[in-house]
C-alpha cells in the first residue's frame, strides 16, 4: 500500500466521528433522491405505459342524447383517429352490508373494446346474452371485500334492477377513482360499473343513441381544433362542451402527483447534499490546516501538488461512497413503501421498477459530485502549500 493511502486510513480513523456525520448526511440525501425520484419515474412510466397500451382517449364530450347517425360525420372530422360512442349514466346503488345507498357510474361495456380498454383483474367478462351481468371497478370490490358473483341492486328510473358482478377491472380513465364533487376516493360508496351495451341502453331508453363520446387524436391532430369542431357539431344535442385529457379528474390527480414528486426529488436531496458538501469542506479545511507541516514534508520528498490534492479528494469520495451505500439501501425501502402507498389510491396494472435503478445511478453520481465539490477548495489549498 502506498504511503499516502496508509496516511488516508489513519486520518479517516482519527476523524471518524466527523466523517461519519458527513456520511450520514450524504445517506439522507441519497435516500431522499432514490425514494422521491424513483417514485416519480415509476409513476410516470406506469401512467404513460398504461395510457398507450390501453388506448386512453384524448378528448371527452358528454351530451344529453344524440343519434348514432351523427357518428359518420364526426369520424370524418380533421384530426380524429378513432371515436367511440357510449352510454354513461349515474345511478343509485343498493349494496349488501351498506346501510345507505351508494352511487355508481354505469358505462356501456362495448365502448371499452377500442378506447379506454379495461384490464380484468378478477372474474370474467359478462356474457352478451346476460343483461344482468356487469364488471365492477377493482377499488369498489376491494373496499367491500367482494368477489365475483356478488349481487347488488341498481336504481334505474325508480325501479330496483338486480345486477350480478362477474368480474373486477381497472381502467385508464379511473386510475384515481373519485365521484362527482369528491376530492378523496370513497370506494365503499362510489364505484364504476361496465354493463352490456344493449342492456344499459334499454334500461335508460337510449337505443340507437349515445350520451357520451371519447376520441383519440390522429398523429399531429390539433386538440383545440377537434374540440371546437365537436362543440359546433354537437351543440344541438345538448353537449356540455368537449374537454381534453388534462381536464379529466383522474388524469389531473395523477399528473399533479407526478409533478409534485419531480419538484420534491429536486429540492429535498439538493438541501442534504449541499449541507454534506459544506461539512466535507469544513472538515477537510481543518484537517489540512492541522497537517501543514506534514504536507510541507511530503512535498519536500517529491510528492506533487496534484498527488496531495487527490489524496484529500479520495478521503471525501470515500465518505460519499459510504453514505451512498447506506442511502441506496434506505432509499430502496422508502421508494417501495411509497409505491405501496400509491397502489392504495392509483390503479395500475403494474408499477415499473426501472425508475428505481435509474434513481440509484443518479443518486450515486450526485453524492460523488457533491463530495468532490466540497473537497475541491480545501484540496487545492493543500496542494499549493510550499515544500518544507
C-alpha positions, 0 to 999 in steps of 0.5 A: 500500500502506498504511503499516502493511502496508509496516511488516508486510513489513519486520518479517516480513523482519527476523524471518524466521528466527523466523517461519519456525520458527513456520511450520514448526511450524504445517506439522507440525501441519497435516500431522499433522491432514490425514494422521491425520484424513483417514485416519480419515474415509476409513476410516470412510466406506469401512467404513460405505459398504461395510457398507450397500451390501453388506448386512453382517449384524448378528448371527452364530450358528454351530451344529453342524447344524440343519434348514432347517425351523427357518428359518420360525420364526426369520424370524418372530422380533421384530426380524429383517429378513432371515436367511440360512442357510449352510454354513461349514466349515474345511478343509485346503488343498493349494496349488501352490508351498506346501510345507505345507498351508494352511487355508481357510474354505469358505462356501456361495456362495448365502448371499452373494446377500442378506447379506454380498454379495461384490464380484468383483474378478477372474474370474467367478462359478462356474457352478451346474452346476460343483461344482468351481468356487469364488471365492477371497478377493482377499488369498489370490490376491494373496499367491500371485500367482494368477489365475483358473483356478488349481487347488488341492486341498481336504481334505474328510473325508480325501479330496483334492477338486480345486477350480478358482478362477474368480474373486477377491472381497472381502467385508464380513465379511473386510475384515481377513482373519485365521484362527482364533487369528491376530492378523496376516493370513497370506494365503499360508496362510489364505484364504476360499473361496465354493463352490456351495451344493449342492456344499459341502453334499454334500461335508460331508453337510449337505443340507437343513441349515445350520451357520451363520446371519447376520441383519440387524436390522429398523429399531429391532430390539433386538440383545440381544433377537434374540440371546437369542431365537436362543440359546433357539431354537437351543440344541438344535442345538448353537449356540455362542451368537449374537454381534453385529457388534462381536464379529466379528474383522474388524469389531473390527480395523477399528473399533479402527483407526478409533478409534485414528486419531480419538484420534491426529488429536486429540492429535498436531496439538493438541501442534504447534499449541499449541507454534506458538501459544506461539512466535507469542506469544513472538515477537510479545511481543518484537517489540512490546516492541522497537517501543514507541516506534514504536507510541507514534508511530503512535498519536500520528498517529491510528492506533487501538488496534484498527488496531495490534492487527490489524496484529500479528494479520495478521503471525501469520495470515500465518505460519499461512497459510504453514505451512498451505500447506506442511502441506496439501501434506505432509499430502496425501502422508502421508494417501495413503501411509497409505491405501496402507498400509491397502489392504495389510491392509483390503479395500475396494472403494474408499477415499473421498477426501472425508475428505481435503478435509474434513481440509484445511478443518479443518486450515486453520481450526485453524492460523488459530485457533491463530495468532490465539490466540497473537497475541491477548495480545501484540496487545492489549498493543500496542494499549493502549500510550499515544500518544507 
